Amino acid sequence: MAGAGPSDEEPITDINITPLVDVCLVLVIIFMVTAPMLSEPAIKVDLPRAHTQEGEEKDKITLTLGKDGDYALDYEKFSDVKALEAALKGKLSQSDSKLVILRADKEALHGQLTDLMARAKDAGALSMTIATEQQK
């Protein structure tokens, strides 16, 4: 093998990372596009406007009351109040802060909201806050 050069016998020691970077960038783009779709609430509500302050992120549970009397716990919709109350008790038993955020449509009835607050308190909520949109 007099004609063979040194490149024929040397092992390949460098790794081509270009395909790895391409795949990672495609995955990042896919996650950026799909992430907002995964955080859609179960019930669309039109929150009342108020001068509000951003709250700190804690272990929180979100109760939603729609204008038609629909209920949701985090991202799960409920038609029966008793089933909602049972699921809320289960979530509050696992929560450290026992904070409940109430999201009620501004067209929802006041009595339904106070009933939901009483049920959350009976289920074990230690603190509650009502979500509003920030007024500009």
C-alpha positions as CSV (number, residue, x, y, z in Angstrom):
1,M,0.0,0.0,0.0
2,A,2.5,2.5,-1.1
3,G,-0.2,4.8,-2.5
4,A,-2.3,5.0,0.6
5,G,-2.2,8.3,2.4
6,P,-2.3,8.9,6.2
7,S,-6.0,9.8,6.0
8,D,-7.0,6.3,5.1
9,E,-5.7,4.8,8.3
10,E,-6.7,7.5,10.8
11,P,-9.9,6.9,12.8
12,I,-12.7,9.5,12.6
13,T,-12.4,11.5,15.8
14,D,-14.7,14.5,15.3
15,I,-18.5,14.4,15.5
16,N,-20.7,16.2,13.1
17,I,-23.2,18.0,15.3
18,T,-25.1,19.9,12.6
19,P,-27.9,17.4,12.3
20,L,-28.3,17.4,16.1
21,V,-28.6,21.2,16.2
22,D,-31.1,21.1,13.3
23,V,-33.3,18.6,15.1
24,C,-33.1,20.5,18.4
25,L,-34.1,23.8,16.7
26,V,-37.1,22.1,15.0
27,L,-38.2,20.6,18.4
28,V,-37.9,24.1,20.1
29,I,-40.1,25.6,17.3
30,I,-42.7,22.9,17.7
31,F,-42.8,23.4,21.5
32,M,-43.1,27.2,21.1
33,V,-46.1,26.8,18.8
34,T,-47.9,24.1,20.7
35,A,-47.4,25.4,24.3
36,P,-50.0,28.2,24.2
37,M,-52.6,25.8,22.9
38,L,-52.1,23.5,25.9
39,S,-52.8,26.2,28.5
40,E,-56.3,27.1,27.3
41,P,-58.8,27.2,30.1
42,A,-61.8,24.9,30.1
43,I,-64.3,27.8,30.0
44,K,-63.8,31.1,28.3
45,V,-64.7,33.9,30.7
46,D,-64.7,37.7,30.3
47,L,-63.0,38.9,33.6
48,P,-64.0,42.2,35.1
49,R,-61.5,45.0,34.8
50,A,-59.8,46.4,38.0
51,H,-56.6,48.0,39.1
52,T,-54.7,44.9,40.0
53,Q,-51.3,43.8,41.0
54,E,-49.6,40.7,39.7
55,G,-49.6,37.9,42.4
56,E,-46.6,35.7,43.0
57,E,-46.6,32.2,41.6
58,K,-47.6,29.6,44.2
59,D,-49.2,26.2,44.3
60,K,-52.6,27.4,43.2
61,I,-55.9,25.9,42.2
62,T,-58.2,27.7,39.7
63,L,-62.0,27.6,39.9
64,T,-63.8,29.0,36.9
65,L,-67.4,30.2,36.8
66,G,-68.9,30.9,33.3
67,K,-71.7,33.3,32.6
68,D,-74.1,30.4,31.9
69,G,-73.3,28.7,35.3
70,D,-70.6,26.3,33.9
71,Y,-68.0,25.2,36.4
72,A,-64.3,24.2,35.8
73,L,-61.5,23.2,38.1
74,D,-58.2,24.0,36.6
75,Y,-58.6,22.6,33.1
76,E,-61.4,20.1,33.8
77,K,-65.1,21.1,33.1
78,F,-67.8,20.0,35.5
79,S,-71.6,20.1,35.1
80,D,-72.4,18.7,38.6
81,V,-71.5,20.9,41.6
82,K,-71.1,17.9,43.9
83,A,-68.5,16.3,41.6
84,L,-66.7,19.7,41.4
85,E,-66.6,19.9,45.2
86,A,-65.3,16.3,45.5
87,A,-62.5,17.0,43.0
88,L,-61.7,20.3,44.7
89,K,-61.3,18.5,48.1
90,G,-58.9,16.1,46.5
91,K,-56.8,18.9,44.9
92,L,-56.8,20.9,48.1
93,S,-55.6,17.9,50.1
94,Q,-52.5,17.7,47.8
95,S,-51.8,21.4,47.8
96,D,-49.4,23.0,50.2
97,S,-50.6,26.6,50.0
98,K,-54.3,25.8,49.7
99,L,-54.8,28.9,47.5
100,V,-57.8,29.0,45.3
101,I,-58.1,31.5,42.5
102,L,-61.7,32.3,41.4
103,R,-62.2,33.2,37.8
104,A,-65.8,34.4,37.3
105,D,-67.3,35.9,34.1
106,K,-68.4,39.5,34.8
107,E,-71.9,38.4,33.6
108,A,-72.0,35.5,36.1
109,L,-74.6,35.8,38.9
110,H,-73.3,37.1,42.2
111,G,-75.1,34.3,44.1
112,Q,-73.3,31.6,42.1
113,L,-69.9,33.2,42.9
114,T,-70.6,33.4,46.6
115,D,-71.9,29.8,46.6
116,L,-68.6,28.8,44.9
117,M,-66.6,30.7,47.5
118,A,-68.5,28.9,50.3
119,R,-67.9,25.5,48.7
120,A,-64.2,26.2,48.3
121,K,-64.0,27.3,51.9
122,D,-65.8,24.1,53.0
123,A,-63.5,22.0,50.9
124,G,-60.5,23.3,52.8
125,A,-59.3,26.5,51.0
126,L,-57.2,28.7,53.3
127,S,-57.1,31.7,51.0
128,M,-59.0,32.8,48.0
129,T,-58.5,35.5,45.4
130,I,-60.7,36.7,42.6
131,A,-59.0,37.1,39.2
132,T,-59.5,40.3,37.2
133,E,-58.0,41.8,34.0
134,Q,-55.7,44.6,34.6
135,Q,-57.2,48.0,33.7
136,K,-55.2,50.1,31.4
